[in-house]
Amino acid sequence: MKILILGAGNLLLSDEGFGVHFIRYLENNYQFPDNVELCDAGTSGIMITHKLEEAELVYIVDVIKAKGEPGTLLRYDKKDIMLKQIPLKMSPHQIGIQEMLLVSEMRGHCPDKVFLLGVIPASTVPGNELSPVLEETLIKLAEKLVSELRDLTKSSIIKKP
C-alpha cells in the first residue's frame, strides 16, 4: 500500500508552518519503508494533487482554526473534508484540501483513505520557529503516527540514532 504523509504550511508564520516542520522532523528522525512518501507541500495547495492521486492512504498535516487549546490535535477523515465539516481555513494554502480531493474524484484517482491531522496553533505571527506548545505536539504526533503506521502496515519504521 502506497502511503503519503503530506505536510502543508507557511514556514514564515511560526505555527502556520507546522506541517512542513512535521515532515522535516520525520525525515530527520525516522527511516520509513519505500511505500511511505513524505511530502513537504509548503503552500502548494492544489498543485500537488498528483502526489495524492499516487497514494492509497494519505495523511495531511496542517494547522486549523478551531475552538480549543493550542496544541490540540483534531483528526478528520475524507468524508469530513469532502462535506466541508472541517474548521475554518487559516491561510490561502489551505484552499487546496477540498479542491484537491474533488479534482482527484473527478479524475477517478482519489484515494479512499484520506485523513487531515489538524493542530490548533498558538501563534501565526511572522517567525520561522514553532511555539513551544506546538514543538511538543509535533513530537507527540510523530510518535502517534509512526505507531499507527507500524500497526497498519506491519512494517518496520526505524527511529534514527
C-alpha positions in Angstrom: 0.0 0.0 0.0 1.4 3.4 -1.0 1.2 5.9 1.8 1.6 9.7 1.6 2.3 11.9 4.5 1.8 15.5 3.3 2.8 18.5 5.4 1.3 21.9 4.5 2.1 25.3 5.8 4.0 28.6 5.6 7.4 28.5 7.4 7.4 32.3 7.6 4.4 32.4 10.0 5.6 30.5 13.1 3.0 27.7 13.9 1.5 28.1 10.4 4.5 26.1 9.2 3.6 23.1 11.4 3.0 20.6 8.6 6.3 21.4 7.0 8.2 21.2 10.3 6.5 17.9 10.9 7.7 16.4 7.6 11.3 17.7 8.3 11.1 16.1 11.8 10.1 12.7 10.3 12.8 12.9 7.7 15.4 13.7 10.4 14.3 11.2 13.0 12.8 8.1 11.2 13.6 5.8 8.4 10.4 4.7 6.5 9.9 1.8 4.1 9.8 2.5 0.4 6.0 2.5 0.3 5.8 5.6 2.6 6.4 9.0 1.0 7.0 12.2 3.0 6.0 15.3 1.1 6.7 18.9 2.1 3.8 20.6 0.3 4.5 24.0 1.7 1.9 26.4 0.3 1.4 24.4 -3.0 -2.2 23.6 -2.4 -3.9 22.1 -5.5 -0.5 22.0 -7.3 0.4 18.7 -5.6 -2.8 16.8 -6.4 -0.8 14.3 -8.4 1.0 13.2 -5.2 -2.3 12.5 -3.6 -3.5 10.5 -6.6 -0.5 8.2 -6.5 -1.3 7.1 -2.9 -3.8 4.7 -1.4 -3.6 6.2 2.1 -3.0 9.9 2.7 -2.3 11.9 5.9 -2.4 15.7 5.5 -0.8 17.6 8.4 -1.7 21.2 8.9 -2.9 23.8 11.4 -6.6 24.6 11.6 -8.7 27.3 13.2 -10.9 25.6 15.7 -12.1 26.0 19.3 -9.8 24.6 21.8 -6.4 25.0 23.3 -3.2 25.5 21.2 -1.6 22.1 20.5 -4.9 20.3 20.4 -4.9 17.6 17.7 -8.1 17.1 15.7 -8.5 14.2 13.2 -10.8 14.3 10.2 -11.5 11.7 7.5 -12.2 12.1 3.8 -16.0 12.3 4.4 -15.5 15.2 6.9 -13.2 17.0 4.4 -15.5 16.5 1.4 -18.5 17.7 3.3 -16.6 20.7 4.4 -17.1 19.8 8.1 -13.6 20.9 9.0 -13.0 24.2 10.8 -12.3 27.5 9.1 -9.3 27.8 6.9 -6.3 29.5 8.4 -4.5 30.7 5.3 -4.6 30.7 1.5 -2.6 27.5 1.1 -5.5 25.6 2.7 -7.7 26.4 -0.3 -6.4 23.2 -1.8 -7.5 20.4 0.5 -11.2 20.0 -0.6 -10.3 21.1 -4.1 -7.5 18.5 -4.4 -9.9 15.8 -3.4 -12.7 17.0 -5.7 -10.3 17.2 -8.7 -9.0 13.7 -7.9 -12.5 12.3 -7.5 -13.5 13.8 -10.9 -10.4 12.2 -12.5 -11.2 8.9 -10.8 -8.0 8.8 -8.8 -8.9 9.9 -5.3 -7.7 7.6 -2.5 -10.4 6.1 -0.3 -8.4 6.8 2.9 -7.6 10.4 3.5 -7.1 12.0 6.9 -6.5 15.6 7.9 -4.4 15.8 11.1 -5.1 19.3 12.2 -3.4 21.1 15.1 -4.7 24.3 16.8 -1.8 26.9 16.6 -0.7 29.1 19.4 0.8 31.8 17.1 0.8 32.8 13.4 3.0 35.9 13.7 6.0 36.2 11.4 8.8 33.9 12.5 10.3 30.7 11.4 10.1 28.6 14.6 7.2 26.8 16.2 5.8 27.9 19.5 6.9 25.6 22.5 3.5 24.0 22.7 3.4 23.1 19.0 7.0 21.8 19.2 5.8 19.4 21.9 2.7 18.5 19.8 4.9 17.8 16.8 6.9 15.1 18.7 3.8 13.5 20.2 2.0 13.5 16.8 5.1 11.9 15.1 5.2 9.1 17.7 1.5 8.5 17.4 1.5 8.4 13.6 4.6 6.2 13.4 2.9 3.8 15.8 -0.3 3.8 13.7 1.7 3.1 10.5 3.7 0.3 12.2 0.4 -1.4 13.3 -1.3 -0.8 9.9 1.5 -1.9 7.6 3.2 -4.4 9.8 6.5 -2.9 8.5 9.4 -1.6 10.5 9.8 2.2 10.8 13.2 2.8 12.3 14.0 5.6 14.7 17.3 7.1 13.7 20.0 7.4 16.3 
